[in-house]
Amino acid sequence: MSIQAEAYLRGENEEKKMAGLVEDSLVSITGMAVSLGRLKISALEKAKTIENTEKGIENRRKTITEGLGINWSSVADIGESVVTEAALATVKLILQQGIKPSEVKTFVVATESPTGSSENMGIQVKKAVNIVLDKLRRNGLADLDEFNPALRFHLQSACTSQGSAIAGFAVNGLEGGKAIVVSADNALYRLHTPADATGGFGSVAILLEKTKPQTKGIRLSRKIGSADADVPDFIKVIFGDMLKESGLELVAKYPVVFGDYSNEAYTKLRYKSLKDFAKESGLNINSVDITKRVVWLPHIPYPAIVEKEAAYLVRHLSRHDDALREKIKNEMNNAREAFLGGYTHIEDELDFLVDIGALYYGVIGVPKELKARLAEREGDVKNGRLVDERLNERITRQDNPKNDLLDAINETVKNLEALRGREKLSLENFEDAFKPLYEVKKDEKTGKPIAVGVIPKFEKADKDYNTVLRNTPTFKEIKKRLSIDAIIELSKEIGNIYTGSEGLGMASYFIHADDPESRYVIMSYYGSGGESYTIFGIPKEISEMIALLNANVDAELKSQEEIKEKKYISIRNNSTLILNSDAPLTHDTMFRHINANKPKLLEHMGPYITGRQKTRELEDTTTRTRSVLKSTS
């Protein structure tokens, strides 16, 4: 048998295997709706808000548009919150899909921007949904009954929250009515900092129904992949304020995040989850042929990361495909992959980087960041001392916790050639002991950072290799095959919306890709802290769903009002009263009050009201026609 014939048969077998993954599908995605903040800001105006821009505003803008891939960011107006946005997305989904609110029996709100640390956000959003529905009923949509799902959940698992819910339904099924899983987040970072460039605001609502032979939508496999690791890559810490009589706690409203480390945790856990899915499903993830049949729909913290991740995928595939490896090698002029001494595969290096990072950032990075923030609070000496005392206690105690920590560090670095032969870490130089791994110095003349430690040196070399790889003809061909430009199109115009970012990429793919129904999809969720889910689906007759989604996204983008630097800063400083907001639906988180501005709400919901009325008119006409035919037969 020829090589071509063998390859063809392998492909046929994989095709059958993939199609078989949804034969026993319990649940399908049958609708999606996106809801965005009333406002938006350009990358240029966002760049103006960032302080200490040494290279100038235009260079900062290029960093945002070219480095991160973001052109615009969706912004929450005064009074808009995750509650209002989740409610609006839910109502828009109900209207465009032509379903009755009472058909929804299970309701999940997925967010990492809760209004409190204990209450169920599903209750607040349900209340807001019914406020909106009441206004619409009074405006002629009499068929909209009460939204009162029997099961109401609030799921908070970082950016994988929506994926966690969908994975649960995919595996366990859905009985008794439809389900809506709505993600909503306001991705806020500290004002005037570079991190704020990625933040966005919005919501994605997904309709799930029991899979039947006639179901149109994305049929989900019962086999999923999952992976987790306790990593402090992006966390919002809660800790006591030491004022025992107050009973209050301090919450890191803006995340403590470590950029490169977060990217490494993201890459590792998504790969581990995919590997787990391959084990469960029998799918071959080591052949380049998979890129011809499957599209990955990833969590998108910023658009540029999708192409960077694809480079790691190609490197993985090249280790199992001799022809691909030789082709890339020639196109890169024999450039060599960067490896940490003692390692030969990026997969193993990621294990090491994530494990040692959990120790370094957990014991050193997070406490230092918290202390720096506390130092900015006027007169807040006690809390600064608290961090010092906790860190010092961790280092100097002479019992098992101290020994366990040192043992964990020494065990983690034992395979690293650069540190072989040195003495074990000691308590006397606990923080200094990490310098061979993480140290970065500033050049005295230029002020630019210089990588000294083993890890930043490797990270730079690894990025350089990926950059060269991404410019090869073979990579560009695979990138096109994976529809990456289509996947990131909406994120470029909206920014990161945390729990909704994967759903945003999914919506973008279905709207912008050529013939999306011809490809299988893998939904790849990631949540910092960290967790990942891999969910496999096969689209079936989704042209109507795509048309509705396209109209929805078009209406949302057109309804946004552009703002400038000063307005953005004013909103972030909350210098405008909620009472003066022009938002269609507002939420006062302190007084727990939700208010609908009826004229603004009806104007905002106009396209959806019109669509609902047309759907009902068509249904009435169909019903009358059937009645006439029945009476004359």
Summary of the structure (lengths in Angstrom):
residues: 633
radius of gyration: 25.9
end to end distance: 61.5
largest distance: 95.3
contacts: 2116
relative contact order: 0.17
helix: 53%
strand: 18%
